[in-house]
Amino acid sequence: MFPRQKGICLIAKLVLPVAFFMAAAQAATYYVDTAGNDSNLGSSGAPFHTITYAYSKSTAGDSILVQPGTYTGMLTLNKNGTAGTPLTIRSVQRLGATINGGFNSSTLYCVFINNSSYNIIDGFKITNAYGTGVMMFNAHNVVLKNNEVFSNGQQTNRPNGGGGNGIYEDSLSSDNRFIANYVHDNGLLTWLDHGMYLCGINDSIVNNIVVHNRSMGLTVAGYSNISGWKVYNNVFAYNGLLPSTYGKGIDLWGDAVNNSISSIDIENNIIVGNGDYGIGTSAMSGTNNNVTIKNNIVYGNGAVSGVGQLDFTGINATEQNTIQQDPRFKNGSGTYNLSSDYQVQSGSPAINAGVNLPSLTTDFSGNPRPVGAGYDIGAYEYVAQTAISVSPASVSAATVTVRLDRLFALGSGIAIKSVSAYDLAGRCLFSMNSEISDALLARINKLSNRACILRIVDGRNQTFFRRFMGH
């Protein structure tokens, strides 16, 4: 009997990894389209009609791909993924799909993340909630990225006392990441509504643009012991500009009882034109430690309240290398409108002036960081629009017209190091230090109906040119 038992043990050892592999391979992809039907299979050819129904069918590791269009009502996320198998809800085209609350009193939030972990919400417009755009209760390891959160909480008959924020996270939440979101124009003109009102621990707020919200841009709300925050390379601008709701770019706020804030790093941000302090405190008692404020541009704040740029009352803060100069946004740094461009111009004090953050490898648009001598301050990395000499002779001799799927066929196992695109006059259209990635292919795909020259540097530092016609 003993040999047979050994055989059974051996089979079990062989089967177990296969079972795990099969489980991992069974992660599903569901498709959603406004022209779909929830009685469909949810495939690319037979998509569901609603994101809510697709989510109800999903489990850890699944992806929900949403086609462009408007999806009304509240999306509730209450499932758990894992670190290795998150549950992903992604707009196929960045900002192509809209989650619209319709200012309906039954739709308090556009997205309600409730008792949920390891969910990813990527690339949506989130707008017209009766209350808050994205509400997070007891949410953990959630990633909110590449979204535009705007015009939420603007109903005049909304119950008094706030509740019209762009994004709200409660004090039971932790380890959430807010990456490359555009959060603007949330809240009523007469109430203290904020762009981002966050109360969790170990949060990362990176590459966001938070502008023109009714009160604060970002509130670090100390209802409990907040710690472990990384606030890196954001833009907080033009928030709280009315006398009734004037607000700070970043507000460090403490509850009267539980107002401990520690290990908060605020680095490489542009904070400009807010109605109150650029960075300031509220209700702090002096028991708060390890707040590090480094290499930020803080400029032109306090015009409504009549105060200065910084206020660290009640906290033990380390401030270094604050730059109080105009960041030189592309279309100016003194006014706000919906077409404002928060990239910086040549000569900006933001260029190469940031703290080196090796964990931060891309900017708001997905372009690589750093470019040049160091990290830039703000949500965008500045790329000089240099030109190359492109003569008809060199183009015809050194390049060929290729399809996108054959564009990088340089040889077996050869990696791509960087890609730059130029028009036929030699003007740079974009430059990315990148291996082949979705972000790189997306940039190339944007070259619609345009002949251009791609300069490709491979892993051996050899340079190739490819003539490419976008389509």
VEXDREN-2710 file (C-alpha; in Angstrom, 1 decimal):
% VEXDREN-2710
k/r/px/py/pz
1/MET/0.0/0.0/0.0
2/PHE/2.9/2.4/0.7
3/PRO/3.9/2.8/-3.0
4/ARG/0.3/3.6/-4.0
5/GLN/0.1/6.3/-1.3
6/LYS/3.4/7.8/-2.6
7/GLY/1.8/7.9/-6.1
8/ILE/-1.3/9.7/-4.8
9/CYS/0.9/12.3/-3.0
10/LEU/2.9/12.8/-6.2
11/ILE/-0.2/13.3/-8.3
12/ALA/-1.6/15.8/-5.8
13/LYS/1.6/17.8/-6.0
14/LEU/1.4/17.9/-9.8
15/VAL/-2.3/18.7/-10.0
16/LEU/-2.3/21.5/-7.4
17/PRO/-0.3/24.0/-9.5
18/VAL/-2.4/23.2/-12.6
19/ALA/-5.5/23.9/-10.6
20/PHE/-4.2/27.3/-9.6
21/PHE/-3.2/28.0/-13.1
22/MET/-6.6/27.1/-14.4
23/ALA/-8.3/29.3/-11.8
24/ALA/-6.1/32.3/-12.8
25/ALA/-6.8/31.7/-16.5
26/GLN/-10.6/31.8/-15.9
27/ALA/-10.7/35.6/-15.1
28/ALA/-13.4/37.0/-17.4
29/THR/-13.7/40.1/-19.4
30/TYR/-17.2/41.6/-19.7
31/TYR/-18.2/44.3/-22.2
32/VAL/-20.8/47.0/-21.7
33/ASP/-22.3/49.2/-24.4
34/THR/-25.3/51.6/-24.4
35/ALA/-26.6/49.6/-27.3
36/GLY/-26.2/46.3/-25.4
37/ASN/-28.7/44.3/-23.4
38/ASP/-28.4/42.8/-19.9
39/SER/-29.8/39.6/-21.2
40/ASN/-26.7/39.2/-23.5
41/LEU/-23.6/37.2/-22.7
42/GLY/-21.5/40.2/-22.0
43/SER/-19.1/39.4/-24.8
44/SER/-17.6/41.9/-27.2
45/GLY/-20.1/40.9/-29.8
46/ALA/-23.1/40.7/-27.3
47/PRO/-22.4/43.3/-24.6
48/PHE/-24.4/44.1/-21.5
49/HIS/-26.3/47.3/-21.3
50/THR/-25.4/48.5/-17.8
51/ILE/-22.2/48.6/-15.8
52/THR/-24.1/47.6/-12.7
53/TYR/-25.2/44.3/-14.3
54/ALA/-21.7/43.6/-15.5
55/TYR/-20.4/44.2/-12.0
56/SER/-23.0/41.8/-10.5
57/LYS/-21.6/39.0/-12.7
58/SER/-17.9/39.8/-11.9
59/THR/-15.5/38.2/-9.4
60/ALA/-11.9/38.9/-8.4
61/GLY/-9.6/39.3/-11.4
62/ASP/-12.4/40.1/-13.9
63/SER/-12.4/43.2/-16.1
64/ILE/-15.3/45.2/-17.3
65/LEU/-14.7/47.2/-20.5
66/VAL/-17.1/50.0/-21.1
67/GLN/-17.7/51.5/-24.5
68/PRO/-18.2/55.3/-25.0
69/GLY/-21.6/56.6/-24.0
70/THR/-23.6/57.9/-21.1
71/TYR/-24.6/55.5/-18.3
72/THR/-27.1/56.9/-15.8
73/GLY/-27.7/56.2/-12.2
74/MET/-25.5/55.2/-9.3
75/LEU/-22.8/52.5/-9.7
76/THR/-22.3/50.6/-6.4
77/LEU/-19.1/48.7/-5.9
78/ASN/-19.2/46.3/-3.0
79/LYS/-17.0/43.4/-4.0
80/ASN/-13.4/42.4/-3.2
81/GLY/-10.5/41.6/-5.5
82/THR/-7.1/40.7/-4.3
83/ALA/-3.6/42.3/-4.7
84/GLY/-2.9/39.9/-7.6
85/THR/-6.4/39.8/-9.0
86/PRO/-8.1/43.2/-8.7
87/LEU/-11.6/43.8/-10.1
88/THR/-11.2/46.4/-12.9
89/ILE/-13.9/48.7/-14.4
90/ARG/-12.4/50.6/-17.3
91/SER/-13.6/53.0/-20.0
92/VAL/-12.3/51.7/-23.3
93/GLN/-11.6/55.2/-24.4
94/ARG/-10.3/57.5/-21.7
95/LEU/-13.2/59.8/-20.7
96/GLY/-15.3/58.3/-23.4
97/ALA/-17.8/56.7/-21.0
98/THR/-19.8/58.9/-18.6
99/ILE/-21.4/57.9/-15.3
100/ASN/-24.1/60.5/-14.9
101/GLY/-26.2/60.9/-11.8
102/GLY/-28.7/63.2/-13.5
103/PHE/-29.0/65.5/-10.4
104/ASN/-31.6/63.0/-9.2
105/SER/-32.2/63.0/-5.4
106/SER/-32.2/59.2/-5.5
107/THR/-28.7/59.2/-6.9
108/LEU/-26.7/60.7/-4.0
109/TYR/-23.5/59.5/-5.6
110/CYS/-22.4/58.5/-9.1
111/VAL/-20.0/55.9/-7.8
112/PHE/-20.5/54.4/-4.3
113/ILE/-17.6/52.2/-3.1
114/ASN/-18.9/50.4/0.0
115/ASN/-17.0/47.8/2.0
116/SER/-14.9/47.0/-1.0
117/SER/-11.2/46.3/-1.7
118/TYR/-8.9/46.0/-4.7
119/ASN/-11.3/47.6/-7.2
120/ILE/-9.9/49.8/-10.1
121/ILE/-12.0/52.6/-11.7
122/ASP/-10.3/53.8/-14.7
123/GLY/-11.0/56.5/-17.3
124/PHE/-14.6/57.7/-16.7
125/LYS/-16.3/61.1/-16.6
126/ILE/-18.2/61.2/-13.3
127/THR/-20.7/64.0/-13.1
128/ASN/-24.1/65.3/-12.0
129/ALA/-24.4/63.5/-8.7
130/TYR/-27.0/64.9/-6.4
131/GLY/-24.4/64.8/-3.7
132/THR/-20.8/63.6/-4.0
133/GLY/-19.3/62.2/-7.2
134/VAL/-17.3/59.3/-5.7
135/MET/-18.2/58.2/-2.2
136/MET/-15.9/55.7/-0.4
137/PHE/-16.9/53.9/2.8
138/ASN/-14.6/51.3/4.3
139/ALA/-12.7/51.1/1.0
140/HIS/-9.2/49.6/0.8
141/ASN/-6.6/49.4/-1.9
142/VAL/-9.0/51.0/-4.4
143/VAL/-7.4/52.7/-7.4
144/LEU/-9.3/55.7/-8.9
145/LYS/-7.4/56.9/-11.9
146/ASN/-7.7/58.8/-15.2
147/ASN/-11.2/60.0/-14.4
148/GLU/-12.8/63.5/-14.7
149/VAL/-14.9/64.2/-11.7
150/PHE/-16.9/67.4/-12.1
151/SER/-20.2/69.3/-11.6
152/ASN/-21.3/67.2/-8.6
153/GLY/-23.5/68.4/-5.7
154/GLN/-24.8/71.5/-7.4
155/GLN/-28.5/71.1/-6.7
156/THR/-29.8/74.1/-4.7
157/ASN/-32.3/72.0/-2.9
158/ARG/-29.7/69.6/-1.6
159/PRO/-29.8/69.2/2.3
160/ASN/-27.6/71.8/4.0
161/GLY/-24.3/70.9/5.6
162/GLY/-22.1/70.0/2.6
163/GLY/-22.0/66.6/0.9
164/GLY/-21.3/67.9/-2.6
165/ASN/-17.6/66.9/-2.9
166/GLY/-15.9/65.6/-6.0
167/ILE/-14.4/62.6/-4.0
168/TYR/-15.1/61.7/-0.4
169/GLU/-13.3/58.9/1.6
170/ASP/-14.2/58.0/5.2
171/SER/-11.9/57.4/8.1
172/LEU/-12.4/53.6/7.9
173/SER/-10.7/53.5/4.5
174/SER/-7.0/52.8/3.8
175/ASP/-4.3/52.3/1.2
176/ASN/-6.3/53.9/-1.6
177/ARG/-4.6/55.5/-4.7
178/PHE/-5.9/58.6/-6.5
179/ILE/-3.9/58.9/-9.8
180/ALA/-4.2/61.3/-12.7
181/ASN/-7.8/62.5/-12.0
182/TYR/-9.1/65.8/-13.1
183/VAL/-11.4/67.1/-10.3
184/HIS/-13.1/70.4/-10.9
185/ASP/-16.2/72.6/-10.4
186/ASN/-17.8/70.5/-7.7
187/GLY/-20.2/71.8/-5.0
188/LEU/-22.6/74.7/-4.5
189/LEU/-21.5/78.3/-4.6
190/THR/-22.6/78.9/-1.0
191/TRP/-21.5/75.7/0.8
192/LEU/-18.2/74.2/1.9
193/ASP/-17.9/71.6/-0.7
194/HIS/-14.4/70.3/-1.7
195/GLY/-12.6/68.7/-4.6
196/MET/-11.2/65.8/-2.6
197/TYR/-12.2/65.2/1.1
198/LEU/-10.1/62.3/2.3
199/CYS/-10.0/60.7/5.8
200/GLY/-8.1/57.4/5.3
201/ILE/-4.6/56.2/6.0
202/ASN/-1.7/55.4/3.7
203/ASP/-3.3/57.2/0.8
204/SER/-1.4/58.2/-2.4
205/ILE/-2.6/61.3/-4.2
206/VAL/-0.5/61.6/-7.4
207/ASN/-0.6/63.5/-10.7
208/ASN/-4.1/64.9/-10.1
209/ILE/-5.4/68.3/-11.3
210/VAL/-7.9/69.7/-8.7
211/VAL/-9.2/73.1/-9.7
212/HIS/-12.1/75.5/-9.2
213/ASN/-14.0/73.5/-6.6
214/ARG/-16.2/75.6/-4.3
215/SER/-14.1/75.4/-1.1
216/MET/-10.9/73.4/-0.5
217/GLY/-9.0/71.6/-3.2
218/LEU/-7.8/68.8/-1.0
219/THR/-8.8/68.3/2.7
220/VAL/-6.7/66.0/4.8
221/ALA/-9.5/65.4/7.3
222/GLY/-8.2/64.1/10.7
223/TYR/-11.3/62.5/12.1
224/SER/-9.0/59.7/13.3
225/ASN/-5.2/59.2/13.2
226/ILE/-4.2/59.9/9.7
227/SER/-0.7/58.8/8.6
228/GLY/1.3/57.5/5.7
229/TRP/0.1/59.9/2.9
230/LYS/2.0/60.7/-0.3
231/VAL/0.8/63.9/-2.0
232/TYR/3.0/64.1/-5.1
233/ASN/3.0/66.1/-8.3
234/ASN/-0.5/67.5/-8.3
235/VAL/-2.0/70.8/-9.3
236/PHE/-4.3/72.5/-6.8
237/ALA/-5.5/75.8/-8.3
238/TYR/-8.3/78.3/-8.2
239/ASN/-10.3/76.6/-5.4
240/GLY/-12.5/78.5/-3.0
241/LEU/-12.7/81.8/-4.8
242/LEU/-15.9/83.2/-3.3
243/PRO/-16.1/85.1/0.0
244/SER/-18.7/82.7/1.4
245/THR/-16.7/79.5/0.6
246/TYR/-13.1/80.6/0.3
247/GLY/-10.8/77.7/0.6
248/LYS/-7.2/76.5/0.6
249/GLY/-5.4/74.5/-2.0
250/ILE/-4.5/71.9/0.7
251/ASP/-6.2/72.0/4.1
252/LEU/-4.8/70.0/7.0
253/TRP/-7.8/69.7/9.2
254/GLY/-8.1/68.1/12.7
255/ASP/-11.1/67.0/14.7
256/ALA/-11.3/68.6/18.1
257/VAL/-10.6/65.2/19.8
258/ASN/-8.9/62.9/17.2
259/ASN/-6.7/65.2/15.3
260/SER/-3.5/63.3/14.9
261/ILE/-1.8/63.7/11.6
262/SER/1.6/62.2/11.0
263/SER/3.9/61.1/8.2
264/ILE/2.3/63.3/5.5
265/ASP/4.6/64.0/2.6
266/ILE/3.5/67.0/0.3
267/GLU/6.1/67.2/-2.5
268/ASN/6.3/68.5/-6.1
269/ASN/2.9/70.2/-6.2
270/ILE/1.8/73.4/-7.9
271/ILE/-0.6/75.3/-5.6
272/VAL/-1.7/78.5/-7.2
273/GLY/-4.6/81.0/-7.1
274/ASN/-6.7/79.5/-4.3
275/GLY/-8.9/81.8/-2.2
276/ASP/-7.2/81.1/1.1
277/TYR/-3.8/79.8/2.0
278/GLY/-2.0/77.6/-0.5
279/ILE/-1.3/75.1/2.2
280/GLY/-2.8/75.7/5.7
281/THR/-4.2/74.1/8.8
282/SER/-7.6/74.1/10.6
283/ALA/-8.3/73.2/14.2
284/MET/-4.9/71.7/14.9
285/SER/-3.6/71.4/18.4
286/GLY/0.2/71.0/18.0
287/THR/0.3/67.2/18.5
288/ASN/0.9/66.5/14.9
289/ASN/4.2/65.5/13.6
290/ASN/6.3/64.5/10.5
291/VAL/4.5/66.7/8.0
292/THR/7.0/67.2/5.2
293/ILE/6.5/69.9/2.7
294/LYS/9.2/70.0/0.0
295/ASN/9.8/71.5/-3.4
296/ASN/6.3/72.9/-4.0
297/ILE/5.4/76.0/-6.0
298/VAL/3.0/78.0/-3.9
299/TYR/2.0/81.3/-5.5
300/GLY/-0.8/83.8/-5.7
301/ASN/-3.0/82.3/-3.0
302/GLY/-5.1/84.1/-0.4
303/ALA/-6.6/86.8/-2.6
304/VAL/-10.1/86.3/-1.1
305/SER/-9.2/85.9/2.6
306/GLY/-6.3/88.3/2.5
307/VAL/-3.8/85.9/4.0
308/GLY/-0.4/84.6/2.8
309/GLN/0.8/81.4/1.1
310/LEU/1.5/79.0/4.0
311/ASP/0.1/78.4/7.5
312/PHE/1.4/75.7/9.8
313/THR/-0.4/76.6/13.0
314/GLY/-0.6/73.5/15.3
315/ILE/1.6/71.1/13.3
316/ASN/5.3/70.3/13.4
317/ALA/6.1/70.7/9.7
318/THR/9.4/70.5/7.8
319/GLU/9.3/72.9/4.9
320/GLN/12.0/73.0/2.3
321/ASN/12.6/74.6/-1.1
322/THR/9.2/76.3/-1.5
323/ILE/9.1/78.3/-4.7
324/GLN/6.9/81.4/-4.6
325/GLN/6.9/82.2/-8.3
326/ASP/4.4/82.0/-11.2
327/PRO/4.6/78.4/-12.5
328/ARG/3.9/79.7/-16.0
329/PHE/1.1/77.5/-17.1
330/LYS/0.7/77.3/-20.9
331/ASN/-2.2/79.7/-21.0
332/GLY/-1.3/81.8/-18.0
333/SER/-1.5/81.3/-14.2
334/GLY/-3.9/84.1/-13.2
335/THR/-7.3/83.0/-14.3
336/TYR/-9.4/79.9/-14.7
337/ASN/-11.6/78.6/-17.4
338/LEU/-12.5/75.1/-18.7
339/SER/-9.9/75.3/-21.4
340/SER/-7.1/76.0/-19.0
341/ASP/-3.9/74.1/-19.7
342/TYR/-1.9/73.1/-16.6
343/GLN/1.2/72.1/-18.6
344/VAL/4.1/74.6/-18.0
345/GLN/6.0/76.6/-20.6
346/SER/9.7/76.8/-21.3
347/GLY/11.4/78.7/-18.5
348/SER/8.9/77.6/-15.8
349/PRO/10.5/77.3/-12.3
350/ALA/8.8/73.9/-12.2
351/ILE/11.2/72.3/-14.7
352/ASN/13.7/70.0/-13.1
353/ALA/13.0/71.5/-9.7
354/GLY/11.2/68.6/-8.0
355/VAL/12.2/66.0/-5.5
356/ASN/13.5/62.8/-7.1
357/LEU/10.7/60.2/-6.7
358/PRO/11.8/56.9/-8.3
359/SER/8.4/55.3/-7.7
360/LEU/6.8/57.9/-9.9
361/THR/7.4/57.0/-13.5
362/THR/4.7/58.8/-15.5
363/ASP/2.8/62.1/-15.5
364/PHE/-0.9/63.0/-15.8
365/SER/-0.9/62.1/-19.5
366/GLY/1.1/58.9/-19.1
367/ASN/4.3/60.4/-20.4
368/PRO/7.5/59.3/-18.6
369/ARG/9.1/60.9/-15.6
370/PRO/11.7/62.3/-15.4
371/VAL/12.7/64.0/-18.6
372/GLY/15.8/66.1/-18.5
373/ALA/18.0/66.7/-15.4
374/GLY/15.3/65.9/-12.8
375/TYR/11.7/65.6/-11.9
376/ASP/9.4/68.5/-12.7
377/ILE/6.9/70.0/-10.2
378/GLY/3.2/69.6/-11.1
379/ALA/1.0/67.1/-12.8
380/TYR/2.9/67.3/-16.2
381/GLU/6.5/66.6/-17.1
382/TYR/7.8/69.3/-19.4
383/VAL/9.0/68.0/-22.8
384/ALA/10.8/70.5/-25.0
385/GLN/9.4/70.7/-28.5
386/THR/12.6/70.3/-30.3
387/ALA/12.9/69.5/-34.0
388/ILE/15.0/67.3/-36.2
389/SER/16.2/67.7/-39.8
390/VAL/14.0/65.5/-42.0
391/SER/15.0/65.7/-45.7
392/PRO/13.1/63.8/-48.4
393/ALA/16.3/61.9/-49.3
394/SER/16.9/60.7/-45.8
395/VAL/13.3/59.8/-45.3
396/SER/13.1/57.7/-48.5
397/ALA/16.4/56.1/-47.8
398/ALA/16.1/55.3/-44.1
399/THR/12.4/54.7/-43.6
400/VAL/9.5/52.6/-44.8
401/THR/5.8/53.0/-44.3
402/VAL/4.6/50.3/-41.9
403/ARG/1.5/49.1/-40.2
404/LEU/1.1/49.8/-36.5
405/ASP/1.4/46.1/-35.6
406/ARG/4.8/45.9/-37.4
407/LEU/6.1/49.2/-36.3
408/PHE/8.6/47.9/-33.8
409/ALA/9.8/44.8/-35.6
410/LEU/13.5/45.5/-35.1
411/GLY/14.6/42.0/-34.4
412/SER/13.9/39.1/-32.1
413/GLY/14.3/40.1/-28.4
414/ILE/15.3/43.7/-29.1
415/ALA/13.7/46.2/-26.6
416/ILE/12.5/49.7/-27.4
417/LYS/14.1/52.4/-25.3
418/SER/12.4/55.6/-26.6
419/VAL/10.1/56.8/-29.4
420/SER/9.7/60.3/-30.8
421/ALA/7.3/61.4/-33.5
422/TYR/7.9/64.3/-35.9
423/ASP/5.9/65.8/-38.7
424/LEU/7.4/66.0/-42.2
425/ALA/8.6/69.5/-41.4
426/GLY/10.7/68.1/-38.5
427/ARG/8.6/69.5/-35.7
428/CYS/8.3/67.2/-32.6
429/LEU/4.8/65.9/-32.0
430/PHE/5.7/63.9/-28.9
431/SER/8.6/62.1/-27.2
432/MET/8.4/59.2/-24.8
433/ASN/11.1/57.2/-23.0
434/SER/9.1/54.0/-23.0
435/GLU/9.0/50.4/-23.8
436/ILE/6.1/49.2/-25.9
437/SER/3.0/50.0/-23.7
438/ASP/-0.6/50.9/-24.0
439/ALA/0.3/54.5/-23.3
440/LEU/2.8/54.6/-26.1
441/LEU/0.5/52.9/-28.6
442/ALA/-2.3/55.3/-27.6
443/ARG/-0.1/58.3/-28.4
444/ILE/0.8/56.8/-31.8
445/ASN/-2.9/56.0/-32.5
446/LYS/-3.7/59.7/-32.0
447/LEU/-1.7/60.6/-35.1
448/SER/-4.9/60.2/-37.1
449/ASN/-4.6/60.5/-40.9
450/ARG/-1.2/62.1/-40.5
451/ALA/2.1/61.1/-42.1
452/CYS/4.9/61.3/-39.7
453/ILE/8.4/60.1/-38.9
454/LEU/9.0/58.0/-35.8
455/ARG/12.5/58.0/-34.4
456/ILE/13.0/54.8/-32.4
457/VAL/16.0/54.1/-30.1
458/ASP/16.4/50.5/-29.2
459/GLY/18.0/48.8/-26.2
460/ARG/21.3/48.8/-27.9
461/ASN/21.1/52.6/-28.3
462/GLN/20.8/52.2/-32.1
463/THR/18.5/54.7/-33.8
464/PHE/15.9/53.7/-36.5
465/PHE/13.5/55.8/-38.4
466/ARG/10.0/54.7/-39.5
467/ARG/7.6/56.5/-41.8
468/PHE/4.1/56.0/-40.4
469/MET/0.7/57.0/-41.5
470/GLY/-1.8/57.3/-38.7
471/HIS/-5.3/56.0/-39.3
END
